[in-house]
Amino acid sequence: MLITRFKRIALTGTMLTVVSIAGGCSGIDRLSQIGEQPKLSSIENPTTQPGYKPVQMPMPKPEAVSYNANSLWRNGSRSFFKDQRAHQIGDLLTVTVNITDQANFANETQRSRTTTEDSGITNFIGANTINNPSKAVLPGRILTADSNSQSNGNGSINRQDQLLTNVAAVVTQVLPNGNMVIEGKQEIRLNTELRELIVAGVVRPEDIESDNTIDLPKVAEARVAYGGRGAITNIQRERYGQQAADIILPF
């Protein structure tokens, strides 16, 4: 018991030390930026970023390409002379982000259970014939158990999100079936706050409009991140100590 308690104390101390070091590094970075605007990120190749992994999805069996005799028209093309839509690695296309999401959920759960177990022997091998039963060694009640449990839970969600913007994305990979993996990033600095929008996913060439745009609902495996960093975000963010306390404390 003492060893287990010592291990918990040691683990808690280790976690607090790690959090303190991380908070100290973040604090040093913030101190070095006093009086300066949030720095914009440099333009980088998404495929060279740490943690980048090429997308692997189920692919159909390859089929032989068929051509129509005496025809200048190409299947899937929207221009007789040249298709201006993105079709290879490095091409750009515009993703139209129009998110209007509203959700209302209410859930209530009640549970109650009562259990009683009672087992005994009233007459054990002729106990009623003993002159003084109170002094005899008799089993009496063998088992008596009671249990009572009750649980009540209430939960509700009321959320409304709206995001309307456009972002240019670059083709980072072309899958064997012709679908393209795209990724786009946009940063806007307004006073001391930097807003960041990231869009990634898989698109079909057939879903790209003639003006080289595509709507977000047509992007498969879409990943959209919209947030920011700067003075306002730092005020709204919980302190590292409070975040660590919420995780470690059991009550």
C-alpha positions in Angstrom: 0.0 0.0 0.0 2.8 2.4 0.9 4.8 1.5 -2.2 1.7 2.1 -4.4 1.2 5.5 -2.8 4.9 6.4 -3.2 4.7 5.5 -6.9 1.6 7.7 -7.4 3.5 10.6 -5.7 6.5 10.0 -7.9 4.4 9.9 -11.0 2.6 13.1 -10.1 5.9 14.8 -9.4 7.3 13.7 -12.8 4.2 15.0 -14.6 4.4 18.3 -12.9 8.1 18.6 -13.7 7.4 18.0 -17.4 4.5 20.4 -17.5 6.6 23.0 -15.7 9.5 22.6 -18.3 7.0 22.8 -21.2 5.3 25.9 -19.7 8.7 27.5 -19.1 9.8 27.0 -22.7 6.5 28.4 -23.9 6.8 31.3 -21.5 10.3 32.1 -22.8 9.0 32.2 -26.4 6.2 34.6 -25.3 8.7 36.8 -23.4 10.9 37.0 -26.5 7.9 38.3 -28.5 6.8 41.1 -26.2 6.0 44.2 -28.2 6.1 42.4 -31.5 3.3 41.1 -33.8 2.7 37.4 -34.1 5.1 36.0 -36.8 3.7 34.5 -39.9 4.8 31.0 -40.8 7.1 30.5 -43.7 5.8 28.9 -46.9 6.9 25.2 -46.7 6.4 22.0 -48.6 3.6 20.1 -46.8 5.2 16.7 -47.8 8.4 17.6 -45.8 6.6 18.5 -42.6 7.1 16.2 -39.6 4.3 13.6 -39.3 3.3 13.8 -42.9 2.2 10.5 -44.3 1.1 9.7 -47.9 -2.6 8.8 -48.1 -3.4 5.2 -48.8 -6.9 4.3 -49.8 -8.6 1.3 -51.4 -7.9 1.4 -55.1 -9.8 -0.4 -58.0 -8.0 -2.8 -60.3 -6.1 -1.1 -63.1 -8.0 -1.1 -66.4 -6.7 -0.7 -69.9 -7.1 2.8 -71.4 -9.5 2.9 -74.4 -9.5 5.5 -77.1 -12.2 6.5 -79.5 -11.1 6.4 -83.1 -11.1 9.8 -85.0 -12.0 11.8 -81.9 -10.2 14.8 -80.4 -12.4 14.8 -77.3 -10.9 13.5 -74.0 -13.1 11.9 -71.4 -13.5 14.2 -68.3 -12.3 17.3 -70.2 -14.3 20.5 -70.0 -12.4 22.4 -72.6 -11.9 21.3 -76.2 -8.4 22.6 -76.4 -7.1 22.5 -72.8 -8.3 21.6 -69.4 -7.4 24.3 -66.9 -8.3 22.3 -63.8 -5.8 20.9 -61.4 -4.7 17.4 -62.3 -1.1 16.9 -61.2 1.2 17.4 -58.2 1.9 21.1 -57.6 -1.3 22.4 -59.2 -3.5 24.7 -57.3 -7.3 24.7 -56.8 -9.6 26.8 -54.7 -11.7 25.2 -51.9 -14.9 26.9 -51.1 -15.5 26.5 -47.3 -19.2 27.1 -46.4 -19.9 25.6 -43.1 -23.2 26.3 -41.4 -23.7 23.8 -38.6 -26.3 23.8 -35.9 -26.9 20.9 -33.5 -29.2 20.5 -30.5 -29.1 17.4 -28.3 -30.6 16.6 -25.0 -30.2 13.3 -23.2 -31.4 12.2 -19.8 -30.6 8.8 -18.2 -32.0 7.4 -14.9 -31.1 4.0 -13.5 -31.9 2.4 -10.2 -31.4 -1.1 -8.9 -32.0 -2.8 -5.5 -30.9 -6.3 -4.7 -31.4 -8.3 -1.5 -29.9 -11.8 -0.8 -30.8 -13.7 2.3 -29.9 -17.3 3.0 -30.3 -19.3 6.3 -31.2 -22.6 7.9 -34.1 -22.8 10.4 -33.6 -26.5 11.4 -30.2 -28.0 11.2 -29.9 -31.7 11.9 -32.6 -31.8 14.5 -31.7 -28.5 16.2 -35.3 -28.3 17.6 -34.6 -31.3 19.8 -31.7 -29.6 21.7 -32.6 -28.6 25.2 -30.8 -25.2 25.0 -30.5 -24.2 21.3 -29.1 -20.8 22.2 -25.9 -22.4 23.5 -25.5 -24.8 20.7 -23.2 -24.1 17.8 -25.7 -23.7 14.9 -25.1 -22.1 11.5 -28.0 -19.7 11.8 -27.9 -17.2 8.9 -25.4 -18.3 6.3 -25.5 -15.2 4.1 -27.2 -11.8 4.2 -26.4 -9.2 1.5 -28.1 -6.0 0.5 -27.1 -3.7 -2.4 -28.6 -0.5 -3.7 -27.4 1.6 -6.7 -28.8 4.6 -8.4 -27.5 6.7 -11.3 -28.9 9.9 -12.8 -27.4 11.7 -15.8 -28.3 14.8 -17.8 -26.6 16.2 -20.8 -27.3 18.8 -23.5 -25.5 20.3 -26.5 -26.5 23.5 -28.2 -24.0 24.4 -30.9 -24.0 26.7 -33.8 -21.0 27.2 -36.1 -20.6 29.2 -39.3 -17.6 29.6 -41.5 -17.6 31.1 -45.0 -14.3 31.6 -46.8 -12.1 30.4 -49.7 -8.7 28.9 -49.5 -6.2 27.9 -52.2 -4.9 24.3 -51.9 -2.0 22.6 -53.6 -2.1 19.0 -54.9 0.4 17.0 -52.9 -0.3 13.5 -54.2 -2.1 11.8 -57.1 -3.6 8.4 -56.2 -3.5 5.5 -58.6 -7.2 5.9 -59.5 -6.7 9.6 -60.4 -8.0 11.1 -57.1 -5.9 13.9 -55.7 -4.8 14.7 -52.2 -4.8 18.4 -51.5 -3.7 20.6 -48.6 -4.0 24.4 -48.2 -3.1 26.8 -45.4 -4.0 30.4 -45.0 -2.9 32.9 -42.3 -4.3 36.3 -41.7 -2.8 38.7 -39.1 -5.1 41.3 -37.7 -3.5 43.6 -35.1 -2.0 41.3 -32.5 -4.0 38.2 -33.4 -3.1 35.7 -36.1 -6.0 33.6 -37.6 -5.1 30.3 -39.3 -7.1 28.2 -41.6 -6.0 24.7 -42.8 -7.9 22.5 -45.3 -6.9 19.0 -46.4 -8.6 16.0 -48.0 -9.0 13.9 -51.2 -10.9 15.2 -54.3 -12.1 13.7 -57.6 -11.1 15.5 -60.8 -14.7 15.2 -61.9 -15.9 17.3 -58.9 -13.7 20.2 -59.8 -15.6 23.0 -61.4 -14.6 24.6 -64.7 -13.2 27.7 -62.8 -10.9 25.3 -60.9 -12.9 25.5 -57.6 -14.5 22.7 -55.5 -17.0 22.9 -52.6 -15.9 21.5 -49.3 -18.8 18.9 -49.1 -17.2 17.2 -52.2 -13.8 16.8 -50.4 -13.5 13.3 -49.0 -11.7 12.8 -45.7 -11.9 16.5 -45.2 -9.9 18.1 -42.4 -10.6 21.7 -41.6 -8.9 23.6 -38.8 -9.7 27.2 -37.9 -8.0 28.9 -35.0 -5.5 31.4 -34.1 -2.7 32.6 -31.9 -1.8 35.9 -30.4 -2.8 38.2 -27.5 -6.5 37.3 -27.4 -5.8 33.5 -27.6 -3.3 33.8 -24.8 -5.9 35.4 -22.5 -8.6 32.8 -23.3 -6.3 29.8 -22.9 -6.1 28.1 -19.5 -2.8 28.3 -17.6 -0.6 25.2 -17.8 -0.9 24.6 -14.1 -4.6 24.6 -14.2 -4.6 22.2 -17.2 -2.3 19.9 -15.3 -4.4 20.1 -12.2 -7.6 19.2 -14.1 -5.9 16.1 -15.4 -4.1 14.9 -12.3 -6.6 15.7 -9.5 -9.2 12.9 -9.1 -11.9 15.2 -7.7 
